[in-house]
Amino acid sequence: MDNLKITLFQGYLFWENIDKNLQNISLRLSSIREKTDLIILPEMFNTGFTMNAAKLAEPMLGKTMQWMQKMAKEYSCVVTGSLIVTENEKFYNRLIWMRPDGTYECYDKKHLFGLAKENLTYTAGTKKLIVELKGWKICPVICYDLRFPVWLRNVNEAYDLLIIIANWPERRALHWRTLIPARAVENQAYVIGLNRVGHDGNEIYHSGDSTCISPNGNVVYYKRDEEDVYTFSIIHDEVEKTRRAMPFLKDADVFRIKE
């Protein structure tokens, strides 16, 4: 199984300014100097985390989707992140998994953040997404999903890498830094948490704290407060070795989530 090379963009997001965010991210990504397999962007990377969906939502294959297709083709890799999508007169916080050939998969955020009344604006998803890249099984989710371990449980070794993209505020950064290693250890998978930095339009500060944790709980990457475009590799043999040495997943409870 090949190792996977991943590029994270921990960035400042310009509040509700799609054009400026796409321009800024394009500029930041131009610093990439090595071939990468996957570029990960934050939750609502083109607007920041906002409830102003009626103004900012785009149709599928709108401006931001076209930009993602362009970036995936230019860097010959998968590009993923979430944006506000309108479909069938509803709004979704939708993660896009964009491939270099222009094909894509979608995941609609399952757990909507009631504290910010996200549930009053957006429609929750019901389906988990598992994608494959270079033989890796990958489960991408969004922000608040991190708090719900049943939804993220690695049933039957369904994934090797869990990705959480977020706009997670600094005031709850301790929870972020605690839950991500817990998800890695309990699911015996790599976990990447990718967050934004800076203040949003509501003057809420985001400290980043983006990280990658190995299946055995070791820190592969961590960055706080600053913008960062960082490329690193994760090693599939680490997943296999951890599961062989400590076959805890085989003793897990058997259950099914009612959808």
SVG drawing of the C-alpha trace seen along z (x, -y; Angstrom):
<svg xmlns="http://www.w3.org/2000/svg" viewBox="-37 -41 46 50">
<polyline fill="none" stroke="black" stroke-width="0.4" points="0.0,0.0 1.4,-3.4 2.0,-6.2 -0.2,-9.2 1.1,-12.7 -1.2,-15.4 -1.2,-19.2 -3.1,-21.1 -4.2,-24.8 -4.7,-26.3 -5.8,-29.7 -7.4,-33.0 -10.8,-33.3 -12.2,-36.6 -15.7,-37.0 -18.4,-36.2 -16.1,-37.1 -16.0,-34.3 -13.8,-35.9 -11.2,-37.1 -11.0,-33.7 -10.6,-31.8 -7.9,-34.3 -6.1,-34.0 -6.2,-30.3 -4.9,-30.1 -2.0,-32.3 -1.2,-30.3 -1.4,-27.0 1.1,-28.3 3.8,-27.8 3.5,-24.0 6.7,-22.7 6.2,-18.9 3.7,-16.5 0.8,-15.9 -2.1,-13.5 -4.6,-15.5 -5.2,-19.2 -7.4,-19.8 -9.2,-23.1 -11.3,-24.3 -15.1,-24.1 -16.8,-26.8 -13.4,-27.8 -14.9,-30.3 -17.0,-32.3 -16.2,-31.4 -18.8,-29.7 -21.9,-31.8 -25.6,-31.5 -26.1,-33.9 -26.8,-31.0 -29.5,-32.8 -26.9,-35.4 -23.9,-33.1 -25.1,-29.7 -24.0,-28.4 -25.6,-25.8 -23.7,-22.6 -21.2,-23.3 -21.2,-27.0 -18.2,-29.3 -16.5,-27.5 -17.0,-24.1 -15.5,-25.2 -12.5,-26.6 -12.1,-23.3 -12.1,-21.5 -9.4,-23.8 -7.2,-23.4 -7.6,-19.6 -6.5,-19.5 -3.7,-22.0 -2.1,-20.1 -3.2,-16.7 -4.6,-15.7 -7.8,-15.5 -9.0,-18.8 -11.5,-18.7 -13.3,-21.3 -16.9,-22.4 -19.0,-25.2 -22.7,-26.4 -24.7,-24.7 -28.3,-25.3 -30.3,-22.3 -34.0,-21.7 -34.7,-24.9 -32.6,-23.8 -29.2,-24.8 -26.4,-22.3 -23.0,-22.6 -21.5,-20.3 -18.0,-18.7 -16.8,-18.1 -14.2,-15.5 -13.0,-16.8 -10.8,-14.5 -8.3,-15.7 -10.6,-14.4 -13.5,-16.7 -15.5,-13.9 -16.5,-14.3 -18.2,-12.9 -20.3,-14.8 -20.9,-14.7 -23.5,-16.8 -22.7,-17.7 -24.6,-15.3 -24.5,-17.1 -25.6,-20.7 -24.3,-23.1 -27.4,-24.1 -25.4,-26.6 -25.0,-28.7 -28.5,-27.8 -26.9,-26.0 -29.8,-23.6 -32.3,-26.4 -30.5,-27.3 -29.1,-24.1 -30.4,-20.6 -28.5,-17.8 -27.0,-14.9 -27.8,-11.3 -25.1,-9.4 -21.5,-8.8 -19.0,-9.1 -16.1,-6.7 -13.8,-7.4 -10.6,-5.7 -7.3,-7.3 -4.2,-5.2 -5.7,-2.3 -6.5,-4.3 -10.1,-4.2 -10.9,-7.8 -13.8,-9.2 -14.2,-13.0 -16.5,-14.8 -17.2,-18.4 -16.5,-20.2 -19.2,-19.4 -19.3,-15.8 -16.1,-15.4 -18.1,-15.4 -20.2,-12.3 -18.0,-9.1 -20.9,-6.8 -21.2,-8.5 -17.4,-8.3 -16.9,-4.7 -14.7,-2.7 -17.0,0.3 -15.4,3.2 -12.3,1.2 -14.3,-1.0 -11.5,-3.6 -7.8,-4.2 -7.9,-8.0 -10.5,-10.2 -10.6,-13.9 -12.3,-16.6 -12.5,-20.0 -13.6,-22.8 -14.2,-26.4 -13.6,-25.5 -13.3,-28.5 -10.3,-29.0 -12.6,-29.2 -13.2,-25.4 -9.8,-24.5 -9.1,-22.2 -12.0,-20.0 -10.6,-19.9 -7.1,-19.0 -8.6,-16.2 -11.2,-14.7 -9.0,-14.3 -6.4,-12.0 -9.3,-10.1 -10.8,-9.5 -7.4,-8.3 -6.8,-5.9 -10.3,-4.4 -10.6,-3.9 -7.0,-2.9 -6.7,-5.2 -4.9,-8.4 -7.0,-11.5 -6.4,-14.9 -8.2,-17.9 -7.9,-21.0 -9.1,-24.3 -9.0,-28.0 -7.2,-30.9 -8.2,-34.4 -11.3,-36.3 -14.6,-35.8 -17.3,-38.4 -18.7,-37.7 -15.4,-38.5 -14.9,-34.9 -11.2,-33.9 -10.0,-30.6 -6.5,-29.4 -6.1,-26.7 -4.6,-23.9 -4.7,-21.8 -3.2,-18.4 -2.5,-14.9 -2.5,-12.1 -1.3,-8.6 -3.3,-5.4 -1.2,-4.9 -1.8,-8.4 1.4,-10.1 1.5,-13.7 2.5,-13.8 1.7,-17.5 0.5,-20.4 0.2,-24.2 -1.4,-26.9 -2.4,-30.6 -0.6,-31.0 -1.5,-30.5 0.3,-27.4 0.5,-25.4 2.2,-22.2 2.8,-18.9 3.6,-15.6 3.2,-11.9 1.2,-9.3 2.3,-5.7 -0.2,-2.9 2.0,-0.3 1.5,-2.3 -2.2,-1.5 -1.6,2.2 1.0,2.5 -1.2,0.9 -4.2,3.1 -2.0,6.3 -0.3,5.4 -3.5,4.3 -6.6,5.9 -9.1,3.9 -11.4,3.2 -12.3,6.9 -13.7,6.6 -15.9,3.6 -19.6,3.5 -21.8,4.4 -24.4,1.8 -26.0,0.0 -27.1,-3.7 -30.7,-4.0 -30.9,-6.6"/>
</svg>
